[in-house]
């Protein structure tokens, strides 16, 4: 388990992380989400004891970062945004080197190659690998000591779509056995891989919840778009406003059919009433779509953007 209490970090007069607190349970895949410059990387560097906090306390497992940073490092695997790997080494030799300085049995090389899908690349120079395979080597480095906690900073940055999908699958598999913290500003990344989301903006936590619950909890209204025929917009709008739960009606952008965007109370299901009204009036319904609330909607509501990192 990871416990962070009143954690802050100053760079001169600039406060990059401002008095944040959170707890991450064993076995969770947690996304640390925020715009560029929000304080994500700074937070991770403090968790991994690469940076010393200005104030606050970090407890990882049985270790406190200010008292036993080596103890914290012993149970954490860390993959920075730019994987620190030696390009002039063969993959096998590189992993063997990391294994040897960690005092790990040689058999672990084969195990970690299987986990990270590196068996066909073990004879190649790291510099000859694609960005996706370099990330896999970085993951293997972070995991070779079989840590309880894995911290990944922007693990799919710069990858192509196929490589992104491969790394996401790998992270999901790893997350079945380990606690994973994934830092990113890519919203789809979090929705695809994480059980829980912590959103940080300008150094402060603005949301912390399970991914599905976070999407459901924000906002008090839902949008429903419809397209109908044999009716003008004013008549359609007037009829829709008479339905309980409708808060507002705006004109849609369809040029052939009469379209409307309905703002409705989030806790009321009014689609059956809309269908019945249109049917009773003889106005054919061609389309009705309820907007699915995405993490992007929530993110945009909670953050106003950040500074460049």
Residue, then its C-alpha position, 0 to 999 in steps of 0.5 A: x500500500x502507498x500512503x501520501x500525506x500533505x505532500x508538497x514540492x517547491x522549486x524556488x518560489x514555484x510550488x509544483x505539488x501543493x499539499x496532496x494526500x492519497x492512498x493506493x491499495x495493493x493490486x490497484x491500477x491507478x491513473x495519475x492524470x493531468x495536463x502538461x505541467x500539472x505535477x504528475x512527474x514530480x509526484x512520481x519522482x518523490x514517490x520513488x525517492x528520486x526527489x526529496x519533498x519540501x514537506x509531507x510524508x510518503x509511506x510505501x509498504x512498511x517503509x517511510x521515504x524520509x527514513x528509509x529511501x532504500x527500503x522504498x526503492x527495493x519494492x518499487x520498479x520505476x519506468x521514467x518517461x524516457x527509459x534509461x537504457x544503454x543503446x550500445x548493448x544487446x538486450x540480453x546483455x543489458x538485462x543480464x547487467x541489470x540483474x547482476x548489479x541487483x544480485x538476482x538469479x540469472x534465470x530471471x532473465x528468461x522469466x522477464x523476457x517472457x513477461x515483456x514479450x522480448x524473446x525474439x529481440x534478445x540478440x539485438x542491440x537496444x539501439x536497433x529496436x523500435x520505440x515500442x520494444x525499447x519501452x518493453x526493455x524499460x519495463x523489463x528493467x523496472x520489473x526484473x527485481x519482481x517489485x511489488x509496485x510498478x510506477x510508469x511515467x508516460x509509458x506510451x509516449x511517442x508510440x504508434x497506435x499498434x505499439x500503444x495497444x501492445x503496451x496497454x495489454x502488457x500493463x493490464x497483465x502486469x496489473x493482475x499481480x502488482x500495484x501499478x501507478x500510471x502517469x499520463x495526459x492521454x485520456x484514452x490510456x486511463x480508460x483502457x487500463x486503469x481501475x481508478x483515476x487521480x486527476x491533478x491540476x496545477x499541483x493539486x488533486x481535483x478528483x480521486x475515484x474509480x474510473x466509472x464512478x468518476x464519470x458518473x458523478x460529475x455533472x447534473x445533466x445529460x444530452x440526447x440528440x434526436x432526428x425526426x421528420x414531418x415536423x418543424x423545429x419550433x413545434x418539436x421543441x415546444x413538444x419536447x419541453x412539455x416532457x418532465x425532465x427536459x431542461x432545455x432544447x437546442x437546434x441540431x445541425x442536420x440539414x435534411x431532417x429536423x434535429x434537436x439536442x435535448x438537455x435533460x436531468x441526469x437522474x431521469x430516463x426520458x427516452x421512452x417519453x420522447x419516443x411515445x410523444x413522437x409516435x403519438x404525433x406521427x413524427x417519424x423518429x430517425x435517430x435518438x442518441x444519448x451522449x455517453x459521458x467520457x473521461x474527457x468530459x470530466x477532465x475538461x470540467x475539472x482542469x483548465x489546462x496546465x503549463x508545459x513540462 
